[in-house]
Every structure is written in structure tokens, then in C-alpha cells.
Amino acid sequence: MQENLKWSTYPLEGNHDFASPINSQDFNGPTDPTITYLADLWKVWLSEEAIAEFRINGFYSDVLRLSNGTVIPNVRVIAVNTEACYNSNYYLMADRDDPGGMLAWFEETLYNMEATG
């Protein structure tokens, strides 16, 4: 598939992509098996830094790259984990303020983007 696409691809799971059981990602537990599986599949699309971030809780940022590999300066793709906002994920009862630290990570990512230009 990667060879046939003419554009850059930035994968992201949605709230119904978790299935064992569905809607049950524990942001306070060990690495989720679905995230581990997806990270292994998606490592061909993303930088090592983005995959390392994704493996933690299922969100990442990466530089914007054209299909020919050219990096667009000062532009990043930010991919958030929508499972952190899904009201049927009962694990969120334990971490209602900022599941997996995603909001803090997002704020830091934006700050770093501003600081580096």
C-alpha cells in the first residue's frame, strides 16, 4: 500500500478501533496491546520520534513530509487519541482531567513549535 500512495500518510486510531473489549483503553496502565500492534504496523509511515510518542498512549506529532520525503519547515501534524474523549470508556473515570497526559503533551508540543519557529 505504501508504494502505491502518492501522498503522505499519517495514521490515527479512532474510538471504535479498540476491540478487546471495545472502548477500554486504560491510560494509567501498561501500554495498550492495540496501540502496540498499531505502532508496529505504522512505523513505516512515521518518524521514530512519532512512533515512540504513539507507543505511550496513542497520540503523536510528526513533521509534515511530502510523499517524496521533503520536510515542510515549521509545520507539524498533531494526532490525538479520541479514545481519551469517549464517554463509554469506563477507564476514564480514574483519569477524568487529562487521560494519559494528552492535554499537557499537546500544550508542550504547541509551546515547542512556537519556540522553534
N, CA, C and O atoms as CSV, one atom per row, in Angstrom:
chain,resi,resn,atom,element,x,y,z
A,1,MET,N,N,0.814,-1.176,0.000
A,1,MET,CA,C,0.000,0.000,0.000
A,1,MET,C,C,0.873,1.261,0.000
A,1,MET,O,O,0.591,2.223,-0.714
A,2,GLN,N,N,1.920,1.241,0.799
A,2,GLN,CA,C,2.782,2.416,0.909
A,2,GLN,C,C,3.375,2.782,-0.451
A,2,GLN,O,O,3.524,3.964,-0.761
A,3,GLU,N,N,3.713,1.784,-1.263
A,3,GLU,CA,C,4.323,2.055,-2.562
A,3,GLU,C,C,3.341,2.698,-3.541
A,3,GLU,O,O,3.764,3.425,-4.440
A,4,ASN,N,N,2.039,2.443,-3.386
A,4,ASN,CA,C,1.046,2.932,-4.329
A,4,ASN,C,C,0.484,4.300,-3.989
A,4,ASN,O,O,-0.113,4.946,-4.850
A,5,LEU,N,N,0.658,4.754,-2.768
A,5,LEU,CA,C,0.117,6.054,-2.394
A,5,LEU,C,C,1.038,7.169,-2.871
A,5,LEU,O,O,2.261,7.060,-2.775
A,6,LYS,N,N,0.454,8.218,-3.374
A,6,LYS,CA,C,1.229,9.339,-3.903
A,6,LYS,C,C,1.256,10.509,-2.917
A,6,LYS,O,O,1.748,11.585,-3.258
A,7,TRP,N,N,0.749,10.320,-1.731
A,7,TRP,CA,C,0.700,11.383,-0.735
A,7,TRP,C,C,1.222,10.863,0.595
A,7,TRP,O,O,1.373,9.656,0.784
A,8,SER,N,N,1.492,11.763,1.497
A,8,SER,CA,C,1.943,11.397,2.832
A,8,SER,C,C,0.763,10.822,3.612
A,8,SER,O,O,-0.384,11.214,3.401
A,9,THR,N,N,1.056,9.903,4.500
A,9,THR,CA,C,0.009,9.274,5.299
A,9,THR,C,C,0.369,9.408,6.765
A,9,THR,O,O,1.496,9.129,7.173
A,10,TYR,N,N,-0.611,9.842,7.553
A,10,TYR,CA,C,-0.441,9.988,8.992
A,10,TYR,C,C,-1.588,9.235,9.663
A,10,TYR,O,O,-2.684,9.777,9.800
A,11,PRO,N,N,-1.348,7.997,10.080
A,11,PRO,CA,C,-2.428,7.181,10.635
A,11,PRO,C,C,-2.834,7.619,12.039
A,11,PRO,O,O,-2.046,8.217,12.772
A,12,LEU,N,N,-4.069,7.313,12.394
A,12,LEU,CA,C,-4.589,7.599,13.721
A,12,LEU,C,C,-5.763,6.684,13.991
A,12,LEU,O,O,-6.623,6.495,13.131
A,13,GLU,N,N,-5.801,6.119,15.177
A,13,GLU,CA,C,-6.923,5.253,15.546
A,13,GLU,C,C,-8.083,6.106,16.033
A,13,GLU,O,O,-7.897,7.239,16.476
A,14,GLY,N,N,-9.268,5.551,15.943
A,14,GLY,CA,C,-10.464,6.213,16.456
A,14,GLY,C,C,-11.013,5.452,17.652
A,14,GLY,O,O,-10.494,4.399,18.022
A,15,ASN,N,N,-12.066,5.991,18.252
A,15,ASN,CA,C,-12.554,5.387,19.483
A,15,ASN,C,C,-13.121,3.982,19.281
A,15,ASN,O,O,-13.204,3.234,20.255
A,16,HIS,N,N,-13.509,3.591,18.089
A,16,HIS,CA,C,-14.027,2.242,17.873
A,16,HIS,C,C,-12.976,1.293,17.299
A,16,HIS,O,O,-13.308,0.182,16.887
A,17,ASP,N,N,-11.739,1.712,17.270
A,17,ASP,CA,C,-10.667,0.841,16.794
A,17,ASP,C,C,-10.111,-0.053,17.895
A,17,ASP,O,O,-9.324,-0.957,17.614
A,18,PHE,N,N,-10.497,0.178,19.113
A,18,PHE,CA,C,-10.038,-0.634,20.228
A,18,PHE,C,C,-11.052,-1.749,20.430
A,18,PHE,O,O,-12.246,-1.485,20.572
A,19,ALA,N,N,-10.588,-2.988,20.445
A,19,ALA,CA,C,-11.546,-4.086,20.470
A,19,ALA,C,C,-11.124,-5.233,21.364
A,19,ALA,O,O,-10.950,-6.335,20.845
A,20,SER,N,N,-10.957,-5.075,22.577
A,20,SER,CA,C,-10.720,-6.214,23.453
A,20,SER,C,C,-10.664,-5.781,24.905
A,20,SER,O,O,-9.594,-5.801,25.515
A,21,PRO,N,N,-11.747,-5.409,25.443
A,21,PRO,CA,C,-13.039,-5.099,24.804
A,21,PRO,C,C,-13.031,-3.698,24.211
A,21,PRO,O,O,-12.116,-2.911,24.454
A,22,ILE,N,N,-14.060,-3.400,23.433
A,22,ILE,CA,C,-14.154,-2.106,22.752
A,22,ILE,C,C,-14.242,-0.955,23.755
A,22,ILE,O,O,-14.781,-1.122,24.849
A,23,ASN,N,N,-13.729,0.177,23.393
A,23,ASN,CA,C,-13.810,1.402,24.205
A,23,ASN,C,C,-13.193,1.239,25.587
A,23,ASN,O,O,-13.771,1.693,26.574
A,24,SER,N,N,-12.054,0.612,25.673
A,24,SER,CA,C,-11.499,0.357,27.003
A,24,SER,C,C,-9.990,0.542,27.073
A,24,SER,O,O,-9.288,-0.347,27.557
A,25,GLN,N,N,-9.491,1.639,26.617
A,25,GLN,CA,C,-8.069,1.900,26.754
A,25,GLN,C,C,-7.803,2.490,28.126
A,25,GLN,O,O,-8.375,3.514,28.498
A,26,ASP,N,N,-6.939,1.839,28.865
A,26,ASP,CA,C,-6.561,2.309,30.198
A,26,ASP,C,C,-5.330,3.196,30.067
A,26,ASP,O,O,-4.234,2.707,29.792
A,27,PHE,N,N,-5.507,4.491,30.263
A,27,PHE,CA,C,-4.406,5.439,30.111
A,27,PHE,C,C,-3.448,5.422,31.300
A,27,PHE,O,O,-2.393,6.054,31.251
A,28,ASN,N,N,-3.797,4.717,32.350
A,28,ASN,CA,C,-2.946,4.657,33.539
A,28,ASN,C,C,-2.267,3.306,33.700
A,28,ASN,O,O,-1.500,3.106,34.642
A,29,GLY,N,N,-2.534,2.401,32.815
A,29,GLY,CA,C,-1.985,1.057,32.935
A,29,GLY,C,C,-0.777,0.860,32.039
A,29,GLY,O,O,-0.193,1.822,31.539
A,30,PRO,N,N,-0.413,-0.390,31.844
A,30,PRO,CA,C,0.699,-0.692,30.925
A,30,PRO,C,C,0.282,-0.345,29.496
A,30,PRO,O,O,-0.894,-0.098,29.228
A,31,THR,N,N,1.228,-0.329,28.606
A,31,THR,CA,C,0.941,0.010,27.224
A,31,THR,C,C,-0.177,-0.865,26.679
A,31,THR,O,O,-0.160,-2.085,26.843
A,32,ASP,N,N,-1.128,-0.245,26.045
A,32,ASP,CA,C,-2.277,-0.944,25.496
A,32,ASP,C,C,-1.847,-1.855,24.346
A,32,ASP,O,O,-1.066,-1.430,23.495
A,33,PRO,N,N,-2.339,-3.099,24.301
A,33,PRO,CA,C,-1.933,-4.013,23.230
A,33,PRO,C,C,-2.336,-3.532,21.837
A,33,PRO,O,O,-1.629,-3.798,20.865
A,34,THR,N,N,-3.459,-2.832,21.731
A,34,THR,CA,C,-3.872,-2.315,20.427
A,34,THR,C,C,-2.904,-1.248,19.950
A,34,THR,O,O,-2.546,-1.221,18.772
A,35,ILE,N,N,-2.474,-0.369,20.842
A,35,ILE,CA,C,-1.518,0.670,20.470
A,35,ILE,C,C,-0.194,0.045,20.053
A,35,ILE,O,O,0.414,0.481,19.075
A,36,THR,N,N,0.257,-0.963,20.778
A,36,THR,CA,C,1.498,-1.654,20.416
A,36,THR,C,C,1.383,-2.258,19.021
A,36,THR,O,O,2.297,-2.130,18.207
A,37,TYR,N,N,0.263,-2.913,18.751
A,37,TYR,CA,C,0.033,-3.533,17.444
A,37,TYR,C,C,0.031,-2.473,16.338
A,37,TYR,O,O,0.692,-2.640,15.313
A,38,LEU,N,N,-0.721,-1.374,16.551
A,38,LEU,CA,C,-0.787,-0.320,15.541
A,38,LEU,C,C,0.566,0.346,15.334
A,38,LEU,O,O,0.926,0.663,14.201
A,39,ALA,N,N,1.321,0.564,16.404
A,39,ALA,CA,C,2.653,1.174,16.274
A,39,ALA,C,C,3.553,0.313,15.404
A,39,ALA,O,O,4.312,0.831,14.585
A,40,ASP,N,N,3.472,-0.996,15.578
A,40,ASP,CA,C,4.283,-1.893,14.747
A,40,ASP,C,C,3.872,-1.812,13.279
A,40,ASP,O,O,4.722,-1.884,12.391
A,41,LEU,N,N,2.566,-1.662,13.019
A,41,LEU,CA,C,2.087,-1.537,11.641
A,41,LEU,C,C,2.457,-0.188,11.027
A,41,LEU,O,O,2.809,-0.114,9.850
A,42,TRP,N,N,2.376,0.864,11.816
A,42,TRP,CA,C,2.503,2.220,11.299
A,42,TRP,C,C,3.923,2.757,11.276
A,42,TRP,O,O,4.147,3.866,10.790
A,43,LYS,N,N,4.886,2.002,11.786
A,43,LYS,CA,C,6.244,2.550,11.867
A,43,LYS,C,C,6.832,2.884,10.494
A,43,LYS,O,O,7.791,3.651,10.402
A,44,VAL,N,N,6.264,2.314,9.428
A,44,VAL,CA,C,6.746,2.661,8.081
A,44,VAL,C,C,6.285,4.052,7.666
A,44,VAL,O,O,6.877,4.642,6.761
A,45,TRP,N,N,5.250,4.591,8.297
A,45,TRP,CA,C,4.691,5.880,7.917
A,45,TRP,C,C,5.242,7.035,8.739
A,45,TRP,O,O,5.229,8.178,8.283
A,46,LEU,N,N,5.720,6.754,9.933
A,46,LEU,CA,C,6.054,7.817,10.883
A,46,LEU,C,C,7.522,7.798,11.269
A,46,LEU,O,O,8.214,6.796,11.089
A,47,SER,N,N,7.986,8.918,11.803
A,47,SER,CA,C,9.365,9.000,12.281
A,47,SER,C,C,9.506,8.174,13.565
A,47,SER,O,O,8.513,7.823,14.202
A,48,GLU,N,N,10.741,7.874,13.928
A,48,GLU,CA,C,10.992,7.127,15.173
A,48,GLU,C,C,10.463,7.894,16.381
A,48,GLU,O,O,9.917,7.296,17.309
A,49,GLU,N,N,10.625,9.221,16.370
A,49,GLU,CA,C,10.125,10.060,17.465
A,49,GLU,C,C,8.603,9.959,17.582
A,49,GLU,O,O,8.071,9.828,18.685
A,50,ALA,N,N,7.908,10.018,16.454
A,50,ALA,CA,C,6.442,9.941,16.475
A,50,ALA,C,C,5.969,8.565,16.956
A,50,ALA,O,O,5.022,8.475,17.737
A,51,ILE,N,N,6.618,7.508,16.497
A,51,ILE,CA,C,6.238,6.155,16.939
A,51,ILE,C,C,6.488,5.998,18.432
A,51,ILE,O,O,5.679,5.387,19.130
A,52,ALA,N,N,7.600,6.541,18.937
A,52,ALA,CA,C,7.879,6.454,20.379
A,52,ALA,C,C,6.790,7.173,21.173
A,52,ALA,O,O,6.348,6.668,22.205
A,53,GLU,N,N,6.350,8.349,20.706
A,53,GLU,CA,C,5.249,9.061,21.373
A,53,GLU,C,C,3.960,8.258,21.289
A,53,GLU,O,O,3.240,8.124,22.278
A,54,PHE,N,N,3.670,7.725,20.108
A,54,PHE,CA,C,2.436,6.968,19.918
A,54,PHE,C,C,2.375,5.748,20.833
A,54,PHE,O,O,1.313,5.428,21.367
A,55,ARG,N,N,3.496,5.070,21.016
A,55,ARG,CA,C,3.516,3.863,21.851
A,55,ARG,C,C,3.127,4.134,23.310
A,55,ARG,O,O,2.700,3.217,24.011
A,56,ILE,N,N,3.268,5.370,23.770
A,56,ILE,CA,C,2.944,5.690,25.162
A,56,ILE,C,C,1.440,5.653,25.393
A,56,ILE,O,O,0.981,4.892,26.245
A,57,ASN,N,N,0.665,6.436,24.679
A,57,ASN,CA,C,-0.783,6.486,24.886
A,57,ASN,C,C,-1.604,6.649,23.613
A,57,ASN,O,O,-2.813,6.870,23.687
A,58,GLY,N,N,-0.974,6.545,22.456
A,58,GLY,CA,C,-1.746,6.574,21.222
A,58,GLY,C,C,-1.902,7.943,20.594
A,58,GLY,O,O,-2.811,8.141,19.787
A,59,PHE,N,N,-1.050,8.893,20.936
A,59,PHE,CA,C,-1.060,10.187,20.258
A,59,PHE,C,C,0.367,10.548,19.902
A,59,PHE,O,O,1.314,10.049,20.509
A,60,TYR,N,N,0.519,11.428,18.903
A,60,TYR,CA,C,1.867,11.791,18.462
A,60,TYR,C,C,1.824,13.086,17.671
A,60,TYR,O,O,0.758,13.568,17.289
A,61,SER,N,N,2.999,13.636,17.434
A,61,SER,CA,C,3.169,14.707,16.451
A,61,SER,C,C,4.348,14.303,15.577
A,61,SER,O,O,5.245,13.576,16.004
A,62,ASP,N,N,4.320,14.786,14.364
A,62,ASP,CA,C,5.399,14.464,13.436
A,62,ASP,C,C,5.553,15.632,12.466
A,62,ASP,O,O,4.621,16.412,12.267
A,63,VAL,N,N,6.722,15.744,11.871
A,63,VAL,CA,C,6.929,16.781,10.865
A,63,VAL,C,C,6.052,16.459,9.654
A,63,VAL,O,O,5.756,15.296,9.383
A,64,LEU,N,N,5.644,17.499,8.934
A,64,LEU,CA,C,4.882,17.286,7.711
A,64,LEU,C,C,5.863,16.989,6.592
A,64,LEU,O,O,6.761,17.778,6.298
A,65,ARG,N,N,5.673,15.842,5.983
A,65,ARG,CA,C,6.559,15.351,4.945
A,65,ARG,C,C,5.747,15.120,3.677
A,65,ARG,O,O,4.658,14.548,3.734
A,66,LEU,N,N,6.263,15.557,2.541
A,66,LEU,CA,C,5.638,15.238,1.263
A,66,LEU,C,C,5.930,13.789,0.913
A,66,LEU,O,O,6.811,13.168,1.508
A,67,SER,N,N,5.201,13.252,-0.040
A,67,SER,CA,C,5.398,11.847,-0.402
A,67,SER,C,C,6.805,11.566,-0.908
A,67,SER,O,O,7.260,10.424,-0.835
A,68,ASN,N,N,7.512,12.580,-1.423
A,68,ASN,CA,C,8.894,12.379,-1.886
A,68,ASN,C,C,9.917,12.498,-0.753
A,68,ASN,O,O,11.121,12.382,-0.982
A,69,GLY,N,N,9.420,12.732,0.489
A,69,GLY,CA,C,10.305,12.809,1.645
A,69,GLY,C,C,10.692,14.223,2.046
A,69,GLY,O,O,11.316,14.410,3.091
A,70,THR,N,N,10.342,15.215,1.253
A,70,THR,CA,C,10.660,16.598,1.581
A,70,THR,C,C,9.904,17.027,2.832
A,70,THR,O,O,8.685,16.880,2.915
A,71,VAL,N,N,10.635,17.556,3.799
A,71,VAL,CA,C,10.030,18.037,5.039
A,71,VAL,C,C,9.621,19.495,4.849
A,71,VAL,O,O,10.407,20.319,4.382
A,72,ILE,N,N,8.374,19.797,5.220
A,72,ILE,CA,C,7.889,21.170,5.153
A,72,ILE,C,C,8.306,21.858,6.455
A,72,ILE,O,O,7.874,21.432,7.526
A,73,PRO,N,N,9.121,22.895,6.397
A,73,PRO,CA,C,9.615,23.538,7.621
A,73,PRO,C,C,8.484,24.197,8.417
A,73,PRO,O,O,7.533,24.745,7.861
A,74,ASN,N,N,8.630,24.120,9.728
A,74,ASN,CA,C,7.729,24.788,10.669
A,74,ASN,C,C,6.287,24.298,10.628
A,74,ASN,O,O,5.379,25.022,11.036
A,75,VAL,N,N,6.063,23.085,10.143
A,75,VAL,CA,C,4.717,22.517,10.116
A,75,VAL,C,C,4.773,21.114,10.709
A,75,VAL,O,O,5.613,20.298,10.329
A,76,ARG,N,N,3.863,20.847,11.647
A,76,ARG,CA,C,3.781,19.516,12.252
A,76,ARG,C,C,2.357,19.005,12.159
A,76,ARG,O,O,1.399,19.777,12.199
A,77,VAL,N,N,2.233,17.706,12.036
A,77,VAL,CA,C,0.951,17.025,12.122
A,77,VAL,C,C,0.768,16.645,13.585
A,77,VAL,O,O,1.678,16.090,14.200
A,78,ILE,N,N,-0.389,16.937,14.140
A,78,ILE,CA,C,-0.689,16.568,15.520
A,78,ILE,C,C,-1.860,15.601,15.492
A,78,ILE,O,O,-2.937,15.941,15.004
A,79,ALA,N,N,-1.659,14.414,16.006
A,79,ALA,CA,C,-2.674,13.369,16.005
A,79,ALA,C,C,-3.036,13.017,17.442
A,79,ALA,O,O,-2.191,12.544,18.202
A,80,VAL,N,N,-4.285,13.248,17.810
A,80,VAL,CA,C,-4.733,12.974,19.173
A,80,VAL,C,C,-5.498,11.653,19.225
A,80,VAL,O,O,-5.998,11.165,18.211
A,81,ASN,N,N,-5.575,11.097,20.412
A,81,ASN,CA,C,-6.245,9.816,20.639
A,81,ASN,C,C,-7.675,10.096,21.082
A,81,ASN,O,O,-7.898,10.536,22.210
A,82,THR,N,N,-8.638,9.849,20.211
A,82,THR,CA,C,-10.030,10.149,20.538
A,82,THR,C,C,-10.615,9.204,21.580
A,82,THR,O,O,-11.689,9.473,22.119
A,83,GLU,N,N,-9.943,8.129,21.867
A,83,GLU,CA,C,-10.404,7.237,22.946
A,83,GLU,C,C,-10.377,7.975,24.285
A,83,GLU,O,O,-11.114,7.624,25.206
A,84,ALA,N,N,-9.533,8.988,24.390
A,84,ALA,CA,C,-9.434,9.773,25.628
A,84,ALA,C,C,-10.665,10.643,25.852
A,84,ALA,O,O,-10.857,11.174,26.947
A,85,CYS,N,N,-11.482,10.791,24.848
A,85,CYS,CA,C,-12.673,11.654,24.963
A,85,CYS,C,C,-13.975,10.864,24.865
A,85,CYS,O,O,-15.055,11.454,24.887
A,86,TYR,N,N,-13.892,9.580,24.761
A,86,TYR,CA,C,-15.092,8.779,24.522
A,86,TYR,C,C,-15.775,8.429,25.840
A,86,TYR,O,O,-15.178,7.775,26.696
A,87,ASN,N,N,-17.005,8.856,26.004
A,87,ASN,CA,C,-17.689,8.691,27.297
A,87,ASN,C,C,-18.031,7.249,27.642
A,87,ASN,O,O,-18.429,6.982,28.776
A,88,SER,N,N,-17.896,6.320,26.722
A,88,SER,CA,C,-18.137,4.912,27.044
A,88,SER,C,C,-16.869,4.170,27.445
A,88,SER,O,O,-16.910,2.961,27.674
A,89,ASN,N,N,-15.749,4.869,27.533
A,89,ASN,CA,C,-14.509,4.258,28.016
A,89,ASN,C,C,-14.497,4.407,29.535
A,89,ASN,O,O,-14.188,5.477,30.059
A,90,TYR,N,N,-14.827,3.349,30.223
A,90,TYR,CA,C,-15.010,3.414,31.671
A,90,TYR,C,C,-13.707,3.598,32.438
A,90,TYR,O,O,-13.735,3.966,33.613
A,91,TYR,N,N,-12.574,3.351,31.804
A,91,TYR,CA,C,-11.290,3.620,32.450
A,91,TYR,C,C,-11.094,5.114,32.698
A,91,TYR,O,O,-10.303,5.501,33.559
A,92,LEU,N,N,-11.805,5.948,31.955
A,92,LEU,CA,C,-11.644,7.397,32.105
A,92,LEU,C,C,-12.153,7.906,33.447
A,92,LEU,O,O,-11.826,9.023,33.846
A,93,MET,N,N,-12.946,7.106,34.146
A,93,MET,CA,C,-13.420,7.526,35.470
A,93,MET,C,C,-12.250,7.763,36.425
A,93,MET,O,O,-12.348,8.586,37.335
A,94,ALA,N,N,-11.156,7.054,36.223
A,94,ALA,CA,C,-9.981,7.193,37.086
A,94,ALA,C,C,-9.110,8.388,36.693
A,94,ALA,O,O,-8.306,8.854,37.499
A,95,ASP,N,N,-9.258,8.880,35.481
A,95,ASP,CA,C,-8.402,9.967,34.999
A,95,ASP,C,C,-9.235,10.912,34.139
A,95,ASP,O,O,-9.034,10.994,32.927
A,96,ARG,N,N,-10.148,11.606,34.751
A,96,ARG,CA,C,-11.100,12.449,34.024
A,96,ARG,C,C,-10.489,13.775,33.564
A,96,ARG,O,O,-10.966,14.358,32.591
A,97,ASP,N,N,-9.459,14.258,34.230
A,97,ASP,CA,C,-8.916,15.572,33.914
A,97,ASP,C,C,-8.055,15.592,32.656
A,97,ASP,O,O,-8.195,16.491,31.826
A,98,ASP,N,N,-7.178,14.624,32.508
A,98,ASP,CA,C,-6.265,14.620,31.371
A,98,ASP,C,C,-5.769,13.189,31.121
A,98,ASP,O,O,-4.644,12.857,31.496
A,99,PRO,N,N,-6.591,12.341,30.496
A,99,PRO,CA,C,-6.211,10.943,30.279
A,99,PRO,C,C,-4.872,10.806,29.551
A,99,PRO,O,O,-4.683,11.334,28.456
A,100,GLY,N,N,-3.964,10.094,30.181
A,100,GLY,CA,C,-2.660,9.860,29.576
A,100,GLY,C,C,-1.800,11.102,29.437
A,100,GLY,O,O,-0.760,11.061,28.780
A,101,GLY,N,N,-2.218,12.214,30.047
A,101,GLY,CA,C,-1.450,13.457,29.937
A,101,GLY,C,C,-1.504,14.071,28.552
A,101,GLY,O,O,-0.612,14.837,28.185
A,102,MET,N,N,-2.546,13.748,27.761
A,102,MET,CA,C,-2.605,14.216,26.376
A,102,MET,C,C,-2.727,15.737,26.285
A,102,MET,O,O,-2.097,16.344,25.419
A,103,LEU,N,N,-3.507,16.358,27.138
A,103,LEU,CA,C,-3.640,17.820,27.067
A,103,LEU,C,C,-2.333,18.512,27.433
A,103,LEU,O,O,-1.951,19.495,26.799
A,104,ALA,N,N,-1.647,18.001,28.455
A,104,ALA,CA,C,-0.345,18.571,28.834
A,104,ALA,C,C,0.663,18.373,27.694
A,104,ALA,O,O,1.441,19.275,27.382
A,105,TRP,N,N,0.639,17.188,27.076
A,105,TRP,CA,C,1.522,16.907,25.939
A,105,TRP,C,C,1.215,17.851,24.784
A,105,TRP,O,O,2.132,18.378,24.155
A,106,PHE,N,N,-0.058,18.069,24.500
A,106,PHE,CA,C,-0.477,18.954,23.420
A,106,PHE,C,C,0.004,20.379,23.667
A,106,PHE,O,O,0.514,21.036,22.760
A,107,GLU,N,N,-0.161,20.852,24.901
A,107,GLU,CA,C,0.288,22.191,25.255
A,107,GLU,C,C,1.806,22.315,25.096
A,107,GLU,O,O,2.293,23.310,24.561
A,108,GLU,N,N,2.547,21.315,25.556
A,108,GLU,CA,C,4.004,21.333,25.423
A,108,GLU,C,C,4.422,21.290,23.958
A,108,GLU,O,O,5.364,21.972,23.555
A,109,THR,N,N,3.723,20.493,23.169
A,109,THR,CA,C,4.024,20.404,21.729
A,109,THR,C,C,3.824,21.748,21.051
A,109,THR,O,O,4.661,22.178,20.257
A,110,LEU,N,N,2.707,22.420,21.365
A,110,LEU,CA,C,2.458,23.740,20.792
A,110,LEU,C,C,3.505,24.758,21.240
A,110,LEU,O,O,3.969,25.573,20.442
A,111,TYR,N,N,3.875,24.704,22.530
A,111,TYR,CA,C,4.906,25.602,23.039
A,111,TYR,C,C,6.220,25.389,22.313
A,111,TYR,O,O,6.880,26.350,21.920
A,112,ASN,N,N,6.605,24.122,22.132
A,112,ASN,CA,C,7.852,23.816,21.443
A,112,ASN,C,C,7.823,24.269,19.996
A,112,ASN,O,O,8.839,24.713,19.460
A,113,MET,N,N,6.659,24.159,19.359
A,113,MET,CA,C,6.527,24.617,17.976
A,113,MET,C,C,6.716,26.125,17.898
A,113,MET,O,O,7.380,26.620,16.988
A,114,GLU,N,N,6.138,26.861,18.845
A,114,GLU,CA,C,6.292,28.318,18.869
A,114,GLU,C,C,7.737,28.718,19.164
A,114,GLU,O,O,8.261,29.666,18.579
A,115,ALA,N,N,8.366,27.992,20.070
A,115,ALA,CA,C,9.734,28.333,20.479
A,115,ALA,C,C,10.742,28.077,19.358
A,115,ALA,O,O,11.750,28.778,19.259
A,116,THR,N,N,10.479,27.090,18.526
A,116,THR,CA,C,11.433,26.756,17.466
A,116,THR,C,C,11.108,27.439,16.153
A,116,THR,O,O,11.848,27.295,15.180
A,117,GLY,N,N,10.010,28.180,16.112
A,117,GLY,CA,C,9.678,28.932,14.909
A,117,GLY,C,C,8.669,28.230,14.141
A,117,GLY,O,O,8.255,28.707,13.085
